[in-house]
Amino acid sequence: MSKTLVVGANRGIGLELARRYAARGDEVIATCRASSGELDSLAVEVVRGVEVTTDAGVAALRAALGDRVLDVAVVVSGILRGDDLEHLDLDRVREQLEVNAIGPLRVARALVAHLGKGSKLAFLTSRMGSIADNSSGGYYAYRMSKAALNMAGASLAIDLRGRGVAVALVHPGFVRTEMTGGNGNVDPLEAAAEIVERIDALTLASSGQFVHANGERLPW
Ligand SMILES: NC(=O)c1ccc[n+]([C@@H]2O[C@H](COP(=O)([O-])OP(=O)(O)OC[C@H]3O[C@@H](n4cnc5c(N)ncnc54)[C@H](OP(=O)(O)O)[C@@H]3O)[C@@H](O)[C@H]2O)c1
């Protein structure tokens, strides 16, 4: 049975990933800061108190993992806050960097001991972190944080290759969740199905790529 970790699983895309992996019979470890009725209703192991911006929050994850080696780890947690250039609130910029870039790297640092030959580590990033694709400007902090996450993932792919661990940076599409105020082209259920396909297809040969959940390669 595959051991699968989903970080940020109480709602949105993470919840649907946990549901999908559980439905196919994986042993799912689903983390959250605080659980939800929907997450509690799934046949998964729920780990509470996993705040990615603190060492204590990620230590709670490590404690729950014990000596388990994961087949798949997906880091989903993220925030999006709008910003206005003339009244840019740098505390909000820092907050997004903490949650979207430094947080996933903190999680990755903790997971190294729980990944081995054949393990897969995926991050939910955004095409808004693509410099080449930025034609509309704005969203300084979110774009910066996802570009930084992409760079972390690119280095992780290089550094973990020797251990046989493959890394993916997956843009989920424009998904109807709380983050988008319910706007989007796809439901979390459909996005989760595509993300699982991408992670299933991930190998060392494709490690380090920045991809859309629909399979399209995205430019950095
Ligand atoms: N929806 C889209 O169209 C879209 C597009 C591109 C990329 N993405 C990316 O996909 C991922 C999932 O997005 P979503 O749409 O499912 O968002 P969402 O519904 O807002 O869910 C965000 C998740 O992140 C968790 N989270 C936020 N801050 C956290 C922290 N400090 N520590 C631990 N967990 C934290 C939330 O937990 P709480 O409930 O505790 O806040 C929640 O589980 C994000 O990384 C997002 O940037 C989404």
PDBQT file of the ligand as one rigid body, heavy atoms in Angstrom, charges set to zero:
ROOT
HETATM    1  N1  LIG A 301      -7.197  27.626  -6.771  1.00  0.00    +0.000 N 
HETATM    2  C1  LIG A 301      -6.439  27.980  -7.807  1.00  0.00    +0.000 C 
HETATM    3  O1  LIG A 301      -6.944  28.419  -8.873  1.00  0.00    +0.000 OA
HETATM    4  C2  LIG A 301      -4.945  27.861  -7.729  1.00  0.00    +0.000 A 
HETATM    5  C3  LIG A 301      -4.194  28.255  -8.855  1.00  0.00    +0.000 A 
HETATM    6  C4  LIG A 301      -2.809  28.142  -8.815  1.00  0.00    +0.000 A 
HETATM    7  C5  LIG A 301      -2.199  27.616  -7.689  1.00  0.00    +0.000 A 
HETATM    8  N2  LIG A 301      -2.946  27.249  -6.602  1.00  0.00    +0.000 N 
HETATM    9  C6  LIG A 301      -2.226  26.718  -5.446  1.00  0.00    +0.000 C 
HETATM   10  O2  LIG A 301      -2.802  25.472  -5.043  1.00  0.00    +0.000 OA
HETATM   11  C7  LIG A 301      -2.679  25.323  -3.634  1.00  0.00    +0.000 C 
HETATM   12  C8  LIG A 301      -4.041  25.000  -3.032  1.00  0.00    +0.000 C 
HETATM   13  O3  LIG A 301      -4.908  26.088  -3.319  1.00  0.00    +0.000 OA
HETATM   14  P1  LIG A 301      -6.492  26.055  -3.020  1.00  0.00    +0.000 P 
HETATM   15  O4  LIG A 301      -7.115  26.764  -4.150  1.00  0.00    +0.000 OA
HETATM   16  O5  LIG A 301      -6.930  24.680  -2.646  1.00  0.00    +0.000 OA
HETATM   17  O6  LIG A 301      -6.539  27.031  -1.750  1.00  0.00    +0.000 OA
HETATM   18  P2  LIG A 301      -7.450  27.067  -0.452  1.00  0.00    +0.000 P 
HETATM   19  O7  LIG A 301      -8.767  26.414  -0.687  1.00  0.00    +0.000 OA
HETATM   20  O8  LIG A 301      -7.405  28.474   0.017  1.00  0.00    +0.000 OA
HETATM   21  O9  LIG A 301      -6.643  26.120   0.566  1.00  0.00    +0.000 OA
HETATM   22  C9  LIG A 301      -5.395  26.520   1.044  1.00  0.00    +0.000 C 
HETATM   23  C10 LIG A 301      -4.894  25.468   2.008  1.00  0.00    +0.000 C 
HETATM   24  O10 LIG A 301      -3.610  25.919   2.497  1.00  0.00    +0.000 OA
HETATM   25  C11 LIG A 301      -3.639  25.839   3.923  1.00  0.00    +0.000 C 
HETATM   26  N3  LIG A 301      -2.749  26.810   4.537  1.00  0.00    +0.000 N 
HETATM   27  C12 LIG A 301      -2.756  28.163   4.367  1.00  0.00    +0.000 A 
HETATM   28  N4  LIG A 301      -1.811  28.723   5.137  1.00  0.00    +0.000 NA
HETATM   29  C13 LIG A 301      -1.192  27.710   5.807  1.00  0.00    +0.000 A 
HETATM   30  C14 LIG A 301      -0.147  27.653   6.758  1.00  0.00    +0.000 A 
HETATM   31  N5  LIG A 301       0.473  28.766   7.186  1.00  0.00    +0.000 N 
HETATM   32  N6  LIG A 301       0.235  26.432   7.240  1.00  0.00    +0.000 NA
HETATM   33  C15 LIG A 301      -0.383  25.310   6.829  1.00  0.00    +0.000 A 
HETATM   34  N7  LIG A 301      -1.390  25.299   5.930  1.00  0.00    +0.000 NA
HETATM   35  C16 LIG A 301      -1.794  26.488   5.434  1.00  0.00    +0.000 A 
HETATM   36  C17 LIG A 301      -5.098  26.132   4.272  1.00  0.00    +0.000 C 
HETATM   37  O11 LIG A 301      -5.355  25.765   5.603  1.00  0.00    +0.000 OA
HETATM   38  P3  LIG A 301      -6.286  26.699   6.579  1.00  0.00    +0.000 P 
HETATM   39  O12 LIG A 301      -7.703  26.278   6.312  1.00  0.00    +0.000 OA
HETATM   40  O13 LIG A 301      -5.802  26.356   7.947  1.00  0.00    +0.000 OA
HETATM   41  O14 LIG A 301      -6.048  28.137   6.208  1.00  0.00    +0.000 OA
HETATM   42  C18 LIG A 301      -5.791  25.272   3.227  1.00  0.00    +0.000 C 
HETATM   43  O15 LIG A 301      -5.794  23.925   3.601  1.00  0.00    +0.000 OA
HETATM   44  C19 LIG A 301      -2.049  26.621  -3.107  1.00  0.00    +0.000 C 
HETATM   45  O16 LIG A 301      -0.664  26.439  -2.936  1.00  0.00    +0.000 OA
HETATM   46  C20 LIG A 301      -2.322  27.606  -4.223  1.00  0.00    +0.000 C 
HETATM   47  O17 LIG A 301      -1.375  28.669  -4.254  1.00  0.00    +0.000 OA
HETATM   48  C21 LIG A 301      -4.308  27.359  -6.596  1.00  0.00    +0.000 A 
ENDROOT
TORSDOF 0
